[in-house]
Each structure stands twice: as structure tokens, then as C-alpha cells.
Amino acid sequence: MSAQFVVFHGSVVHTPTRGSLCVLPSAIVGVDGAGRIAFVSELKDQDVHHAVKTAMAQSGIGEDTQFQLKSLTRGQFLLPGLIDTHVHAPQYRFVGGATDKPLMEWLNHYTFPSEARMKNLSFADEVYRKLVKRLLKNGTTTALYFATIDLEPTKLLVDICAEYGQRACVGKVCADINSPSFYIESTSASISATESFIAYVHAKHPPHSPSFPGGSHPLIHPVVTPRFIPTCSPALLAGLGALAARHNVRVQSHISESLDQVAFTRSMYPLDSPQHFGSDARIFDSHGLLNKAVMAHGVHLTSADLQLMAERGAAVACCPLSNVFFAHGNLDVKRCWRENVDVGLGTDVAGGPLTTLVQAMRWAVGNARQIESTKTAAPAADSPSPVISWKDALYLATLGGAKALSLDEHVGTFEWGKEFDALLIDVNPSWDTSWDVFEEERGAGTGAGIETGADSAESDIERIEMWVEKFINLGDDRNIADVYVKGKRVAGCA
């Protein structure tokens, strides 16, 4: 798409709040040359071109502005781009395999050797390009990446994301203890390289360049990234906390992930130790690393931990499938929400053997039902249920992820002033039989299957909701016709 004004006409869907779905059966979305949403207007019976001209005038856009009209067909709709809040970029080479060991053994046997190979920049280039292209094809317009402990391949990942047009938050992994000799760094080297990485990203993607509206918004953001407590000395954690505060950047790590990881942390900080802080959350907080943090997994967080995270503005990346393999439990997403902790959705490539958030949404719903099913007694009538719906899962993968990354002023929904990160979904390539059945049932309920007025509008919304639900439960990259980031088409099967 060239840098011109573009107007999309068709069905538009997003999740402005948890558990809700906003469906505009017929709408126009104007996207300016900078990739920002200039207007979102619902159509009734107006002529499309007249409605566009009216919306442009109301938005202060000159009447002589030329625009390209892109009309969606029946079975197509716009969704916000998907936001993956936990990806290990160097682990893409073994995604789908290596699921036979507990977490701490898995790291030593598979992960550390794989990540060390990224020192070979040619190899890293091949892996990272395949990963970014695959994620974009799967609808991931924004990703929060762990790279490796080595600076140059981490910078390479930034450049590849920018080249392919993916919005990304990238961190150089930090680890100075309890790591193999071939994949470890000194405390001072880790801190120095992290600061160099922040400077590199800010030089290429300035955080304070003027823009309108809402101030600056670069495509790539640096993230301070202690791997997790077992591989980071107190001195390293303190140094990274100071860096995060000085440069005002986000933090990412793993927190209370699995029983063996929690036990490892407790062995490092025993109860009778003067450095005992009680939990992963309190250890991170004591070093200034819980502010603006996205912490992966969080399966074994206590209520006190969640309350502390809420106070610090920290979020959790829910990784439903990798939790099944490694975490000895499932994250209760609703419990996090009750404690006012934002939650995003993550694939956890490669701890989670998948690369698409569409599948992660399915697993998130299934995990919540599994939590409910393992209760040993019938819940009280007024007790909160951990069950989440497919609408909740879509929220996690869009606006929930944006909130976790503090990007919700810019992406996650279709609103004026936000950037157009979007998917054009097409249900037509799939579900021939199930779709026909649904249409027949709608017709059977109304005689001829033709409705008018309010009944017709309600039917349109129900039909589109069914499209969205079927896409989440049955769809894949074949149904993602176009992928847009900042208004630019960057992938898709169309």
C-alpha cells in the first residue's frame, strides 16, 4: 500500500473491554498516509463515497484529498492485529519439538545450546527472518521478544523486525550465573551491553520524535531483559533495574513459572538468608525490576505477589500451552484481573510448541475450563469462576496485550488517532459445511431467511460474531488475507 489515504469499507470487529465484542456490520475506517486511523464511522443506508467525504470533512481532512477505497466482501472482516507478549526468537529453530524434559533440564539440554548458536550472524539471520515472516503471516503484528545474551545478533533481530515492518519490543537476554560456560557473561559486560543495546534501538527508533496525535511512537522498543532469577546475580538485577529507570524502558522476565524454578529460587534465597525477599515478585521489586514489567507465566504467583505487581504496573504474559508442558499448572487469568493486573497472551516460542496466537486463544479458553474442572467441590453460587470465553481470549490477544506493553494508546482497537495495525480475515476459504448449516438455521428461524430493519441488523451482528468465533476456533493463516502494521500491508495470503 502506498503512503496515501485509504478507506476500508466492511465489517469491523474489536474488543474494547474484557468479554465484550464491538461489531460494526458496515463501517468505514479511514487510514492516513502515516498509518493512523483518521475516522471510524458506522454506515446505515448511506452512499459509501458520500459517507467517506462527510467523515473526511468532519475529521478536518481537505475535501480535495484523494483516497483509495478498499471494500471487503461477504465473509470478510477487520480485526486488530494480534500481540504476542512472550516469544524467544532464537528458540524458533526447535519449536514444535523438545517437549520431553522439565524446565530446568530443558534449558540446559535444548535452549542454551540453541541460543549460543546465534553468535553466528548468518545463522541468526536465517532463523530470525523465518520467524518474523511466520509470525506476521500468522497475524502477529506486535511481538515482545527475548533474543540472546549476545549484542550483535540481538541488534540484528531489531533490524529484521524493522525491515519486515513488524512492531516489536526486543530485549538482550542477561545472565551471569547458573548458566553453561559457553553461554554466560560477566555482570559488568551484561549491564554494559544492555545499555549499548538501548542506545542502538533509540538511535534507530527515537522515542521522542514529534508526531500527532499522542506524541511519539516508534516501531521498535528496547526492553531490559534479565532471563529469570536463577541466572541473574543480585548485582546484575540491581544494575538492570537502574538501567530501566534511567532510560525509562520496559522490563521483561519470567516469574513464578514452574515448581522446579520456584524451588531453585528458594534455594538461592533461603528463608534464613538476609537477602530473602519471599518470592520472585519481591526479589524483582527489591531491585527495581517490577515497574513497567511484563512477566511471563506467573502460574504460582500468590495474591500478595499480584497485589504488588498491580501497584507497580506490572503485567503477566499468559502462555497457556507452554504452561501445560512446563509450569505444573495453569494461569488463572480472571484472578489476575480481579487483582487489577493486566494480562497479555503469549506463544512462548519454543516452550510452547506453536507460533500462532489464534491457537493460543483456544488454549487459554481450554486452560480456564480445566482449572474449573479440577475443583474438588462445587463452587458457591457467588464464587468467581476462572472460566473465560473466546471473547476474553480475543481481548487478551489484542487490547490486553497492548495494555500489558503500554501500547494501548496506539494499538489494540480501532479508534481515532490509533495506528492501523489490523488483520483482514476471510472466512470463505474454510468451513463450507458448517457455514451452510448456520445459514440454513438462520433462515429457518425467519421463514424465508430474509430480515429487515432492527431484526436484520441484529442478524448481521450475530452472523459476524459467528464468523469471529469460528475463526478463533477453526481458523489459521489461510484465513488471514492481509496483515497491516501502521497502515502498511506487511503479510497475508491474499
Secondary structure, 3 states (H helix, E strand, C coil): CCCCEEEEEEEEEECCCCCCCEEEEEEEEEECCCCEEEEEEECCCCCHHHHHHHHHHHCCCCCCCCEEEEECCCCEEEEECEEEEEEEHHHHHHCCCCCCCCHHHHHHHHHHHHHHHHHCHHHHHHHHHHHHHHHHHCCEEEEEEECCCCHHHHHHHHHHHHHHCCEEEEECEECCCCCCCCCCCCHHHHHHHHHHHHHHHHHHCCCCCCCCCCCCCCCEEEEEEECCHHHCCHHHHHHHHHHHHHHCCEEEEEECCCHHHHHHHHHHCCCCCCCCCCCHHHHHHHCCCCCCEEEEECCCCCHHHHHHHHHHCCEEEECHHHHHHHHCCCCCHHHHHHCCCCEEECCCECCCCCCCHHHHHHHHHHHHHHHHHCCCCCCCCCCCCCCCCHHHHHHHHHHHHHHHCCCCCCCCCCCCCCECCEEEEECCCCCHHHHHHHHHHHHHCCCCCCCCHHHHHHHHHHHHHHHHHHHHHHCCHHHEEEEEECCEEEECCC
